[in-house]
């Protein structure tokens, strides 16, 4: 009976390790704290109505950022734990972690950083910026968007679930290759958590990608032909096209692995005639394009940043778009280079090696368009531009090391070594993450109405660059010395230890950089009166997102602009803004359907992890019911009348005027430095303690 | 009001386009299952092969049922577009019955295999067979559910624009499943006797 209701979930599976108990405690404490604040300030209703059930892509974008930032710290703690282990665990010392625990940490690190940090930030940016750039008021299907977001949240909760409820996480590496991930070698809950966390968020990604393809192809402002689209929109379009081309492969592969594990099928278990190498092929057919899905929007961000901060149109727009197209097309046909050592014939390896080398050509085209844009430009070195320059340097190192790995004979030496790990981190950190940082600092004024602190931003940038070189240059060297990846212990005679210690120091410098980024945001909030962006166009932008207020009204544009050239907003500024007139606007209603379906999907996954069959069935029926009810609800939109739009716009203009007047009277204050920030916080705290201010709370 | 109608028409076009993209993702999912069947169909570990298990007449019956249902589904959509409520209901009713018959034949085949000890767990060949054909069957089931609920709403609300749009999407889905079945019939059933 108990087994029927709770499956394999018993008292023994609850957390008892100090790590997991600590994790559980932290999560519960954070939740209680948030609940307390919400109750005290009476904000539950506000949270539900204004945020959680919102279908506004701008709000969903912000929620993606917050979740991804939180997960970045979560995944970052994993790195520090791993590097402390590697720095210590030489010879007779065995470091701080058991081998099994170490394996779970590097697996979780990979999954979290790729799926929940990089994907989260990229989807957040696409959500917020793409509709604004193409002059649209919302997305093609607001419902699919909120559903995609909540499925992503379902994945986030699932990947952290083992902390709260116990059980183990997968100890298999981020792609959980067979047969290691099969039931025979990984009997615990770990791989099941892995499967369902990726499955739920992956389905969300597919739905989100379909939605963005519809939006970009069908909802552009009049006059914006496809060859006039901003480059970030192009990058997003390519990324989403790749996502619909490969995420179904992930979904199918995970289902097959689930069938193997749950129902005893034999897709990947050699014992029943299955083929483990088929898993490796399938997962990399998705896995390789996946990193390009992250990279292409970042390419788009850099194109926007470099054009704006060089105060020039992008050099050879067409070459840039074709470069991105070439990268996307080739990225779909190189997956086999991840396992040259599989034993395929030399011809097969040579083919995939060549295709991999060819990717360098469209990528180089992209780089040359950026460098040519800077040539004779009036370059401003604001932080987004710094991130761009950091990207050019580090991504090039990563790209060249990738070319080395693309030669099958060289790959036989370097396969599964730390050289490979250093290579893809150069690309993912130098490319994707720096792209995200560039995008966030570039569009931050659009999100919040004030720009970020430049001084602390520069400090954070240098910490990242120096920290990156300190950790990953030794990692390249270690790889060439023969250190394999996923190493939790090594012999003292190998001479690895000094390099590992250097890596740890680099990691700590990066951690300081992350700390500075947090301080940067807090300091910017403190000084926001001074950093206010009253015009909506702080950088003298070229594309339509800068034509809106900062932050934009929920309907984005009072009047949908007519686009003449690629630099649509630059034209509007030259020719004069159109006379504002007001019209009725049809907007989608908020809906909680996304939350319900994602919660039920989470329950399905949870039930399968713990073998609670009745719950899985009930939750699946629940999904169908919610879906049917929603599908036949014909009342999902409402109209904002012209008068309402007028009063919203007039209130905004009046508020902006008041702020401009006030800040005009204020003396121009410089961005605060870290030192000034510390003094400010100290004074603030002293003030609270001396004057007993907490009593008024 | 004109503005509102233009808004509706644009939304319709977007949904239709998005549904096509969705169908392509679904096709990719099937492509993985087809690929795994092609790789694994010889791996019977000493058990019976497809040639020993499958009966072609049954597969042919299933094919005829599904192809006919695709035809009646098309007639139903034409009737819906010319706003003939009862003709629509009758055509989709026939489609529903044919789909249900198809599904029952498939269930019959599956139960026979399972009773003779040939299950998902037997070998890689049967794993890939059950999952490929079963996934198609699951799609048919959800199509039937969709059809049933839509017909219920047509009875209740009459034929309105939103419901005709749902029928248009449904018939796309139904024809898509038909095409997938033709590949299953060719690769799985005819392939076993090739």
Interface residues (C-beta under 8 A of the other chain):
Chain A: X140 X141 X144 X206 X210 X211 X213 X214 X217 X218 X219 X244 X245 X246 X247 X248 X249 X251 X252 X253 X255 X256 X259 X260 X263 X264 X265 X266 X267 X272 X273 X274 X275 X278 X282 X583 X584 X586 X624 X628 X631 X632 X634
Chain B: X3 X4 X7 X10 X13 X14 X15 X17 X18 X21 X22 X24 X25 X26 X28 X29 X32 X33 X35 X36 X39 X40 X43 X44 X45 X120 X121 X122 X123 X124 X125 X127 X128 X130 X131 X145 X149 X153 X160 X162 X166
